[in-house]
Amino acid sequence: MNLHGVILPAHRALSFDERFGSAALRFNYPNAWDRLQGRTGTGLYLHGVPPNVLTHVPRATDGCVAMANEDVGRLLETLDL
């Protein structure tokens, strides 16, 4: 299967910054196909939220996907990373 333009979780990380909640998943962006298209970037994550926040409002991150910490925890239980 060829996944041109699809980004996938690359690795699981415990939260390294309170802004990212309980955990974060780093995406493989830019992947090889993205680089061939001239796309660049770093630090694209799916992550939780700070302990005093239920969820981020739209556009509250710099390109990341933010979810409630409980939802991130459930997702991590289902992924084999």
N, C-alpha and C positions, 0 to 999 in steps of 0.2 A: 504494500500500500504506500502510495506517495502522498505525503502530507505537506505539500507546498503551502506556505503561508500560515500553517497551524503552529501555535505555540503550546508547549506541553510543560507540566511541572518537571523541573530538573532535579531538585532536591528539597528535602524537608529541613527546616532550621527551627530551633527554639527561638523564641523572640529575643532579639538582641537589642531592642529599643522599645521602650514602653509604648511608643506611638503605634507599634505593630501588634499590640495585644499579646496573646498567649503563644502564638506560633506564626510562622510564615512559610510559604512555598515560593521558591524562586522559579521563574519561568525561564525556558531556554531561548530567550530573546536577546539579541538577534540570533536566529539559527542560521545554518548554512545558506538556505534559500533567501532569507532576509538580507544577509550580507551581499549575496549576488545581486540583489535588487538595490544595493546602496543604502540600506537601512542600518542605522546604528542605534545604540542605546545600551543602558545597563540598569540594573536594579528594578526590574519589573516583578512584582510579587503579588500573590494572593495572601492577605494577612488579616489578623484580627484587629481589634480596636483597643484603645486604652481602657483600663479597668473601670473608669467612671463614665464610659460611653456605651450605649446599647448598640449603636451602629453609626457609621459615618453618613453624613448627608451626601447627596450626589456631588461629585467634583471636589470632594474633600481630600483627595489624594493626588499625587503627581503621576497619574497613569496606572497606579495599582488597582487591584480589586480588593475592597475591604468588606469583611463579613463579621457578624457577631462572633465573639470568641467561642461560644458553644457550637455554632455551625462549623467553624474552622476545625474544632476538635472532632466533630462527627466526620467531616470530610477526611481528615488525616487517618482516621480509623479504617477507612475504606481503600486508601491508596497503598500500593506496594512500592515505597520509595526507600 
